[in-house]
């Protein structure tokens, strides 16, 4: 029996529950490691965040060609350099015999430098959300800034952040609040641009920033680098980077087509909407037919099918001269021959026999233009058809009427002219009765002539 597959939302929920349980267990183990050795806990916590930061950089860097803005690229590149400074921070931490001769001030300075870069980069990424920033420029700026900060710290030019036996300096505490402010502003900016993000990704990023705010606040409270507030700050940093992992790395690996932004999906939807709109315009326009260079009919619109009373399936892919032959086929007057011969337009009038027995014939004007690719390569022709059958019949009726009217005009004119000649020539020889009879004929013929002239004027106005 086939087992029905669970809905995608249920699968995601189950996966999230499992991952949160696993993460919670690992977090408990990390917390327990602090009771054994704080330095072990600190090292594991920093390595966890460094690995995730490196993953964020790899995802951001490799997806830069597909992103229409720089948010993810800025975040990704900044996380690489944050990871570098965090690595120095980890190696310089009090208790590790690597940077000999330095106090707890060194790792604290490195920490605050990394957090400044991280918080300001998130805000910059939000500000440049709809702009494109060159990746090489970002690499250059972050490389220079990171090298400069590390140089200042190791050369003693960076402000002190921690004094042994005293605790945090005002600079360190104020800096933490400045970093918190930058993160809050970033949250506001993300909310303003929430439509640009996948809702699930946006929620996870907001959780990341929220956890970092709590972490930074904790780092304003400790006196000892091994103190409880320091421990809490690192716990929330672990939680924050777990959310980054969920938002960016995991989703990019498991749902590569929905990575961070809905831009690609949105672009596809817009393309589909544009295509649908174009199709509506195409089908509502004059009868259209597209031929390739081999005379195959590759596309027609609805009005074309209505005009020629055909089904698309009956003509698409077939030679135009086989299914819709007319007098210009196989001659130099053929539209395709004219266009391939160098003309930019071909216009002519021709007749189509719709029922192949001459009982239903239409007259059309065909206007043909080149059909080209985006690179300008000639692919065929586009033809529109103007049905002038009714106009042609009207013209024929008009010609017939004019011919009849011309004949009818001759009668009263002939009578008038003949009467005038008789009167002029034989007036003296005619009786009064004959003269009056002839004069009585003149008004009747003038009236008839006037009616015919009025009819002609009316036809002229209608035409």
Steps between C-alpha positions, in 0.01 A plus 500: 500500500634842402567732794371852447777757516470758777450862396815707464411726795467196729835364381669835568344516847616147587850579372512823700388323819771237460765763431396716794512194729848407375620860532356524853685186603827632354443835670448323833826311448679826423354660811610201708850528354523845660471343844797285413713762326388847389781521246376177337146638484620830355714331235219267390248788492727715283592214266128430452434862396816516285400190301149634441636843401726330247202311360302822468788651302518201263127513433503878447806495278386217275148637459608856417442454125138408556408779742357828371608690814790498741340410834611141514837576341581771758391275788698206360825690445474680834455167680827374350693787655299479822607135515865599450492749788302252715774244434759748630268567795480126575876448478568811710259412778629508851648164591625395156880530475505630142527879515739524790538833677147622437228548759124431480472835327617342171215247450250761619625752243483234227148412610374856481667551160329189360162604636532850352567348159214252538235748617595777256514252210147377568377859501694582182356186336149623582576848364640352177221244473390619155843601373780305340847531657805348323631196688863596441438840656350335808792259532743789472320717754456221756857375456639848556273569797575165667873531453488858628301407814726204582803724447359767735416242766834320501695825481315648797320778313151361549310630806522278807194285563597312815721583798619219724349525849261775390296350220350654190595849390241765414603466134413129503163550668402793276611302195275210598201736519594655165511148352159423653363821346636402157334161532166655600513735201573198282190328638291803409651507151430131449139555603469783248632270226329182622335440161845446351562192717367152532289524822672198658847637427404847626373354828825310555712806421295705745555230764873511426510877553284473812731239654802716414340799674458294819856374461640853462305621801646217710848612397440839664462337844799275567804589705703183453561349153398170664192651666135394475390793280781412258378140500138607429617727218676207328197274547281750315765540234481123441121526477526796260734318264275194508223720359739623232576137417125431473431813296779485248711185492234236560236662280752560220598132505153351535301759304747648249224653286361698793829634635446795735307719258190442303656701220551212261150370563363851478686554172353179364151606605550839337628332185194276496273799551678688221471196273128465580446870434695478173293199397179692570621792290620260230165322485298822508695671222461473122516146360869402530707215361869427558698295246853368530747508212380158384143634451376305804216663693634525857243725665159654434265698722133459579379765257692327219323172575164679506565679170604188310273262697787264589627320809856558616568128511406471131756750375786537751819337375370476142617684190304818439474432125344159564223603737440864398609537142442822304610666178833630639629159613814375321559842342729792566200681650488249789548695826773265624690531173476879519623515862785252447585701190579802715173687534390624842131475418276329248139612439260354247138409439387147424206261519456181704253225409382378841298199383721406201208528253470874457175527694656678797780733398648785701726786395776612737787744514813327634766704677820305567807603706818312604485267801838519673673358808631722782839488326351630175506169313218463245274214609206552264218748452205637694187564294183684587184465297237768441172363372376735224240261359207721603680808377568341163136397466394849599735645239349270239149605595609862490645459153181330388293781649713766336465322169123478541479858625704621206256329267203640691648849485518488123122460467386827665797686358421372151136600540597847623754558226267366230209710626713813511621437144146445368372813667787706367471360147124457447348748744338709227353199325358336816154563640455643845370166619813317378727756664323467835513120485875511438556753776306278741748217439795713613417521876443125522841426348671772705349344815618154397843638427509672839408176680778310321754769591390488866543122501849533356595760760369274778700204368806724480463602866446141613807386308 
